[in-house]
Amino acid sequence: MIYHGNRFTLKADANPEQVEIALESLRNQGRSIPAVKSFVVGRDFGGEFEYGATYVIEDLDGYWEYLIHPAHLNTDRVGLPLVEKFVSFDISDDEDPDLGTKIAALHKRRYDTMPDINKLVSDLPEYVGSAAPEAQDA
């Protein structure tokens, strides 16, 4: 299993109605993407971020399905412009020593084939983690 997570803080001037639309889009990802086995979206406590989301995905095929699903792309388009600080991470019990490299390759393929998503991600003021564009260039 792969637990794909995001933690983020919003821009100070983010419109509350747009924020709720973005949060609902995150929830919709969990409900509508078949590869997502379970999920949580909510406030992030005990750290430097405001919100977080984690999606449980069975394997790399499911991860790819998640990345390119219209519900996920919608969240990118409505949510990323509101984000000030973002981190992504993946936790897995898979023993494959190359799993991290394979996950990075999926993100790179998505960025290479979806220039609008690549621009939204690249334009984030601060972004680190497993899905950050610089992680794909390493």
trRosetta pair geometry for C-beta under 8 A, 3 or more apart (Angstrom, degrees):
i j d omega theta_ij theta_ji phi_ij phi_ji
1 37 7.5 -73 -133 35 114 148
1 56 5.9 -10 -175 -168 118 95
1 57 7.2 143 -163 76 67 40
1 58 6.1 -50 -108 -122 67 40
1 92 6.5 -170 92 -138 48 72
1 93 5.9 32 44 30 82 102
1 94 7.5 -171 40 -40 31 88
2 56 7.5 151 80 -156 48 47
2 57 4.8 -25 66 69 99 92
2 58 7.5 6 20 83 84 9
2 59 7.2 125 -4 -104 111 15
2 60 7.7 89 -24 -71 148 51
2 62 7.9 172 39 80 115 109
2 63 5.9 -3 68 -75 154 119
2 90 5.7 -19 -169 -164 101 108
2 91 7.5 145 -160 74 51 42
2 92 4.6 -20 -104 -92 66 110
2 94 7.0 -14 -68 -9 83 123
2 99 7.8 -169 -95 178 113 126
2 103 7.4 161 -145 -94 145 127
3 54 5.7 0 -178 -173 95 112
3 55 7.5 160 -156 77 49 40
3 56 5.6 -19 -102 -100 72 70
3 57 7.9 169 -85 23 24 72
3 90 6.8 147 76 -158 53 52
3 91 4.4 -15 59 61 110 93
3 92 6.9 -174 18 -73 71 54
4 54 6.9 157 81 -154 44 58
4 55 5.0 -17 62 60 97 92
4 57 6.1 18 -3 7 113 119
4 63 6.9 132 -52 -127 139 97
4 66 7.2 150 37 119 156 157
4 88 7.4 -9 -174 -171 84 99
4 89 7.7 169 -154 89 44 45
4 90 5.3 -14 -103 -103 66 84
5 52 6.5 2 -172 -175 103 105
5 53 6.8 172 -147 90 60 48
5 54 4.2 -17 -97 -101 92 85
5 55 7.7 177 -78 19 47 62
5 88 6.9 162 91 -156 52 53
5 89 5.0 -12 63 62 99 87
5 90 7.4 174 21 -83 73 35
5 91 7.3 21 0 3 116 100
6 52 6.4 173 91 -151 55 61
6 53 5.1 4 52 53 98 89
6 54 7.8 -172 23 -74 59 49
6 86 6.7 -21 -166 -163 100 92
6 87 7.1 158 -154 83 52 49
6 88 5.2 -20 -99 -102 77 75
6 89 7.9 170 -79 21 34 67
7 44 5.4 92 -142 -113 99 159
7 47 6.8 -24 -171 97 150 147
7 49 4.0 161 165 25 103 177
7 51 7.3 169 -153 92 52 46
7 52 4.5 -17 -103 -100 72 98
7 86 7.4 156 83 -153 51 45
7 87 5.0 -5 56 57 95 97
7 89 7.9 14 0 7 99 108
8 49 5.8 82 47 -157 12 116
8 50 6.9 -41 102 50 57 86
8 51 5.6 -20 64 66 82 90
8 52 7.3 152 17 -88 66 49
8 83 5.0 -54 -170 -134 131 115
8 84 7.9 134 -180 49 84 61
8 85 6.4 163 -152 88 58 58
8 86 4.6 -1 -106 -105 99 73
8 87 7.4 -173 -74 23 59 60
9 48 7.1 -56 -48 138 135 73
9 49 5.2 -130 -50 -136 85 59
9 50 4.8 107 -117 -2 63 99
9 51 7.7 154 -88 22 35 75
9 83 7.3 103 74 -157 43 71
9 84 5.2 -50 100 63 89 105
9 85 4.3 18 42 49 106 103
9 86 7.9 -136 30 -62 62 50
10 14 4.2 -59 168 1 121 156
10 19 6.2 -6 -113 -110 160 118
10 50 6.0 -52 5 47 86 152
10 51 7.5 47 -33 7 98 117
10 82 5.3 -25 -140 150 99 95
10 83 6.2 -73 -110 -107 51 43
10 84 6.1 71 148 1 17 97
11 14 4.7 127 62 -46 80 91
11 82 6.0 -132 20 -174 99 49
11 83 7.0 72 -27 110 84 5
11 84 4.6 138 -79 -58 57 98
12 84 7.5 53 -20 -61 65 146
14 18 6.5 -126 -180 78 81 111
14 19 5.3 84 140 -65 119 108
14 82 4.4 72 -127 -159 120 99
15 18 4.1 73 73 12 102 110
15 19 6.7 -168 90 -14 50 83
15 82 7.7 -99 36 -112 70 115
16 19 5.3 -50 -145 32 34 117
16 20 6.5 33 157 -18 66 101
17 20 5.9 -52 -151 35 33 109
17 21 6.6 36 148 -20 63 104
18 21 5.4 -50 -149 35 36 115
18 22 6.4 37 152 -19 66 104
18 78 7.1 -157 -167 179 85 90
18 82 5.9 177 123 -80 115 133
19 22 5.7 -56 -151 36 31 110
19 23 6.3 29 153 -17 66 106
19 82 6.1 166 -89 -177 71 155
20 23 5.7 -51 -142 39 34 110
20 24 6.2 34 157 -18 65 106
21 24 5.9 -57 -148 39 27 110
21 25 6.4 32 151 -23 62 106
21 78 5.6 -99 123 168 109 137
22 25 5.5 -52 -150 33 32 115
22 26 6.7 37 150 -21 63 99
22 75 6.7 93 -158 -150 70 72
22 78 5.1 -165 -91 119 77 95
22 79 3.6 119 -149 -97 117 86
22 82 5.8 -117 -32 31 161 145
23 26 5.6 -47 -153 30 36 114
23 27 6.7 35 149 -16 65 102
23 41 6.4 147 -166 152 79 127
23 51 7.0 -114 -102 -145 105 153
24 27 5.5 -50 -150 37 38 113
24 28 6.2 44 149 -25 67 104
25 28 5.4 -49 -145 34 34 117
25 29 6.9 48 150 -29 61 92
25 71 7.2 175 -171 -175 77 74
25 74 5.4 -139 -151 115 125 102
25 75 4.2 168 130 -92 115 77
25 78 5.5 134 -22 62 162 131
25 79 6.3 -144 70 -41 132 114
26 29 5.7 -42 -160 18 35 116
26 30 7.4 29 148 -12 60 100
26 41 4.5 139 119 -124 117 144
26 53 4.9 -120 -174 -90 129 152
26 75 5.5 97 -74 -129 59 135
26 79 7.0 75 -51 -79 98 156
27 30 5.9 -56 -163 34 40 110
27 31 6.5 29 147 -12 71 109
27 39 7.8 160 -135 109 47 129
27 41 5.0 -119 -74 39 73 147
28 31 5.5 -60 -144 44 37 108
28 32 5.5 3 169 3 75 120
28 71 5.3 -143 122 -155 98 118
28 74 7.7 -29 85 79 134 133
28 75 7.7 -177 61 -62 99 105
29 32 6.7 -75 -130 48 18 89
29 33 5.5 0 -175 -8 64 120
29 36 6.7 112 141 -43 76 158
29 39 7.2 165 96 -132 88 169
29 53 7.9 62 60 172 132 145
29 55 6.9 -68 125 -87 116 137
29 66 7.6 65 -178 -157 109 88
29 69 7.3 125 -139 87 83 129
29 71 4.7 162 -99 130 59 114
29 72 5.4 77 -122 -80 120 68
29 75 5.8 -27 -48 -29 125 143
30 33 7.2 -40 -103 34 14 96
30 36 5.2 -137 -136 141 51 152
30 38 7.5 9 -160 173 112 29
30 39 3.1 -121 -118 49 127 150
30 40 7.9 112 -99 -30 158 18
30 41 6.8 -143 -13 -23 136 110
30 53 7.9 -140 -47 -166 116 110
30 55 6.2 -150 -95 -109 85 95
32 69 7.5 162 109 161 94 135
32 71 4.7 146 78 -62 124 156
33 36 4.6 77 80 -6 100 109
33 55 7.8 9 68 -155 135 141
33 65 6.8 143 -174 129 102 95
33 66 5.4 77 165 -114 150 68
33 69 4.6 167 -111 44 107 177
33 71 5.6 -132 -53 56 93 130
33 72 6.6 42 -73 -38 141 102
34 65 6.9 -56 64 148 88 143
35 57 5.4 23 146 -136 102 98
35 58 6.9 -121 -166 22 80 91
35 61 7.7 -156 -117 111 130 69
35 62 3.3 158 -157 -159 118 88
35 63 7.2 -150 153 -45 147 24
35 65 4.2 137 -30 79 140 125
35 66 5.0 -108 78 -51 130 88
35 69 7.7 -153 24 -45 110 135
36 39 5.5 -3 177 -45 127 117
36 55 4.9 -69 -125 -162 108 108
36 56 6.8 96 -164 61 64 57
36 57 6.3 -47 -101 -83 50 79
36 62 7.9 159 -54 173 36 113
36 66 6.3 102 -59 -104 87 112
37 56 4.6 -68 62 101 99 103
37 57 6.7 166 2 -96 94 26
37 58 6.2 100 -41 -50 128 86
38 55 7.9 170 89 -153 43 46
38 56 4.6 18 52 33 79 127
39 53 6.9 2 -176 -173 105 88
39 54 6.5 178 -149 90 61 54
39 55 4.7 -8 -104 -106 104 66
39 56 6.7 -146 -69 12 55 76
40 52 7.9 19 106 106 95 91
40 53 6.9 -174 93 -144 53 49
40 54 5.4 12 49 48 89 93
41 51 7.6 10 -177 -179 75 106
41 52 7.6 -163 -142 99 45 47
41 53 4.4 2 -106 -107 79 96
42 51 6.9 -155 122 -146 22 77
42 52 6.9 -14 67 59 57 74
42 53 7.9 126 12 -85 47 61
43 50 6.9 -68 -142 168 70 58
43 51 6.2 -65 -113 -103 34 60
43 52 7.7 21 132 21 18 82
44 47 5.9 -52 149 53 110 110
44 49 4.3 -6 86 94 154 98
44 50 6.0 86 37 103 102 16
44 51 5.5 125 -12 -168 100 3
44 52 4.0 98 -82 -20 108 106
48 85 7.6 -55 126 116 105 151
49 52 6.3 85 110 -61 134 93
49 85 7.0 -137 -105 99 83 109
49 87 7.3 -108 -71 26 140 106
55 66 6.4 145 126 -147 150 145
57 62 4.4 179 -174 115 98 116
57 63 5.1 118 125 -76 151 67
57 66 5.6 -75 -97 -29 142 146
58 62 4.8 92 46 3 83 155
59 62 5.2 99 53 14 63 102
59 63 7.0 -109 113 -9 36 92
59 94 8.0 110 -120 -85 68 138
60 63 5.1 -47 -143 31 38 118
60 64 6.5 40 157 -19 66 98
60 99 7.9 -147 -68 -142 111 80
60 102 5.8 -51 -110 142 141 126
60 103 7.3 -129 -115 -80 94 64
60 106 6.8 -164 -162 -57 92 138
61 64 5.9 -52 -155 33 31 109
61 65 6.6 34 147 -19 63 105
62 65 5.3 -50 -148 35 37 116
62 66 6.3 43 151 -22 66 103
63 66 5.6 -52 -152 34 31 115
63 67 6.4 32 151 -22 64 105
63 103 6.6 -81 166 -120 160 83
63 106 5.8 51 118 138 113 176
64 67 5.6 -53 -147 33 33 113
64 68 6.4 2 166 4 67 110
64 106 5.4 -126 -87 -142 81 122
65 68 6.8 -77 -147 49 23 89
65 69 6.1 43 157 -53 64 103
66 69 5.9 -42 -144 2 25 118
66 72 6.0 100 167 -57 60 150
67 72 6.3 -129 -151 111 19 159
67 106 6.0 171 -13 153 161 110
67 107 7.1 -144 -128 -93 144 55
67 110 5.0 -106 158 -77 127 146
68 72 7.2 53 47 62 7 126
68 73 7.2 16 -163 -48 38 112
68 110 6.4 -150 -73 -113 85 105
68 114 7.9 -178 -118 -43 84 139
69 72 4.7 88 64 7 87 103
69 73 7.0 -161 92 -5 44 88
70 73 5.5 -56 -141 41 35 112
70 74 6.2 44 157 -27 67 102
71 74 5.7 -48 -150 29 30 115
71 75 6.9 32 151 -19 61 101
72 75 5.7 -51 -155 32 36 112
72 76 6.7 39 148 -20 65 101
73 76 5.5 -48 -152 32 37 115
73 77 6.4 31 153 -16 66 107
73 114 7.5 -124 -120 -152 115 152
73 117 6.7 -82 -132 -81 85 125
74 77 5.8 -62 -149 40 31 108
74 78 6.1 6 163 1 70 111
75 78 6.4 -66 -135 49 27 92
75 79 5.0 -3 177 4 68 130
76 79 6.6 -62 -113 50 12 95
76 80 5.3 9 -169 -20 57 123
76 117 5.3 10 146 -129 156 95
76 120 5.7 116 165 93 96 152
76 121 7.5 -40 -152 -55 115 90
77 80 7.2 -12 -86 26 11 103
77 116 7.6 13 -97 138 100 119
77 117 7.9 -71 -63 -93 78 75
77 120 6.9 -114 -99 -82 46 161
78 81 7.7 -76 -176 30 22 102
78 82 8.0 4 146 -8 56 117
79 82 5.9 -72 -165 35 45 110
79 83 6.6 44 150 -36 78 109
80 83 5.5 -54 -149 19 42 119
80 86 7.9 -12 -130 -63 78 158
80 120 4.3 84 94 166 151 112
80 121 6.6 -78 -142 -76 148 51
80 123 7.8 96 146 69 114 98
80 124 6.5 -87 -168 -75 97 101
81 120 6.9 -73 -54 -142 73 100
83 86 5.1 35 162 -57 139 114
83 124 5.8 -22 96 -129 111 106
83 125 7.9 -157 116 26 70 89
84 125 5.5 -22 -161 46 56 132
84 126 6.9 18 146 30 61 100
85 125 6.9 -53 -71 81 57 102
85 126 4.5 -7 -118 71 72 120
85 127 7.9 180 -160 -72 40 50
86 124 5.4 -52 23 -171 127 151
86 126 6.7 158 27 95 64 66
86 127 4.5 -4 70 -108 104 83
86 128 7.9 163 94 28 62 50
86 129 7.7 -97 131 16 75 128
87 127 7.3 173 -83 -152 40 50
87 128 5.4 -11 -115 69 85 79
87 129 4.5 124 -172 -47 64 128
88 127 7.7 18 -4 -171 96 92
88 128 8.0 -161 30 103 66 41
88 129 3.7 159 56 111 61 139
88 130 5.2 -102 111 49 97 78
88 131 4.0 -18 84 26 161 104
88 132 6.6 177 33 -36 108 74
89 129 5.3 -95 -60 -150 62 117
89 130 5.6 111 -124 -4 30 113
90 100 7.2 167 70 -111 124 72
90 103 5.5 -100 15 -164 170 169
90 130 4.8 -32 0 24 100 177
92 99 5.8 -112 70 144 152 156
94 99 5.1 124 92 -87 125 151
96 99 4.3 112 84 -51 103 92
96 102 7.4 -3 124 7 138 138
98 101 4.8 -53 -169 44 76 117
98 102 5.7 80 131 -27 87 100
99 102 5.5 -58 -147 38 33 112
99 103 6.3 34 155 -20 68 103
100 103 5.7 -51 -146 34 31 111
100 104 6.4 33 153 -18 64 105
100 130 7.0 -115 -149 -130 86 110
101 104 5.6 -53 -148 37 32 113
101 105 6.4 36 151 -24 64 104
102 105 5.5 -49 -149 31 33 115
102 106 6.9 38 151 -21 62 98
103 106 5.7 -50 -157 28 36 112
103 107 6.8 32 149 -14 65 103
103 130 6.0 -13 120 174 129 123
104 107 5.7 -55 -153 38 36 110
104 108 6.3 37 150 -21 68 106
104 130 6.7 -118 -78 -172 78 74
104 135 5.7 -126 -125 135 113 97
104 136 5.5 173 179 -103 92 61
104 138 7.7 -71 -163 51 156 99
105 108 5.5 -51 -144 37 34 114
105 109 6.3 38 155 -22 65 102
105 136 7.8 129 -91 -137 29 90
106 109 5.8 -52 -149 33 30 111
106 110 6.6 31 152 -18 63 104
107 110 5.6 -55 -152 35 33 112
107 111 6.3 30 153 -16 67 106
107 130 7.4 162 -27 137 151 73
107 131 4.7 -170 -117 -136 145 72
107 135 7.4 24 81 85 148 109
107 136 5.6 -131 97 -77 103 118
108 111 5.7 -55 -146 39 32 108
108 112 6.0 31 155 -20 67 109
108 136 3.8 150 -81 -157 97 126
109 112 5.7 -57 -144 39 29 112
109 113 6.2 7 163 -2 65 114
110 113 6.3 -72 -144 47 24 96
110 114 5.7 -22 173 23 67 119
110 117 6.6 -58 150 96 98 145
111 114 6.6 -75 -122 58 20 82
111 117 6.6 -123 -108 97 55 98
111 118 4.1 96 -160 -95 83 102
111 121 7.0 -82 -106 49 110 142
111 133 6.1 130 -127 -109 162 93
111 136 6.5 -161 30 18 143 173
112 118 7.5 90 -56 -69 24 140
114 117 4.0 21 122 23 119 116
114 118 6.3 150 93 -20 68 86
115 118 5.3 -52 -142 38 37 117
115 119 6.3 39 158 -22 68 102
116 119 5.8 -51 -150 33 31 111
116 120 6.6 33 152 -19 63 104
117 120 5.7 -51 -148 35 35 112
117 121 6.3 29 155 -13 66 108
118 121 6.0 -61 -149 41 28 107
118 122 5.9 24 156 -17 66 114
118 133 6.8 85 -154 -96 82 127
119 122 5.7 -58 -137 43 29 109
119 123 5.9 28 161 -21 65 112
120 123 6.0 -62 -147 36 23 110
120 124 7.6 45 149 -44 56 86
121 124 6.1 -29 -167 -9 38 113
121 127 6.6 179 -176 152 76 175
121 131 7.6 -102 -145 135 142 97
121 132 7.5 180 169 -135 113 47
121 133 5.9 135 117 -38 117 105
122 133 5.5 11 -86 -7 84 156
124 127 4.2 71 87 -38 138 121
127 132 4.8 161 131 -115 95 105
127 133 7.8 60 98 13 129 82
128 132 5.4 -39 -138 -41 23 157
128 135 7.9 107 -165 -48 54 112
129 132 5.2 118 52 -21 60 104
129 135 6.8 -63 101 -38 34 149
130 135 6.0 -173 -154 151 23 167
131 135 6.9 59 49 53 4 137
132 135 4.6 97 64 -5 81 106
132 136 7.7 -152 97 -8 48 83
133 136 5.6 -55 -160 28 42 113
133 137 7.0 34 150 -17 69 105
134 137 5.6 -56 -151 35 44 111
134 138 6.9 61 151 -41 67 93
135 138 5.9 -36 -156 5 37 119
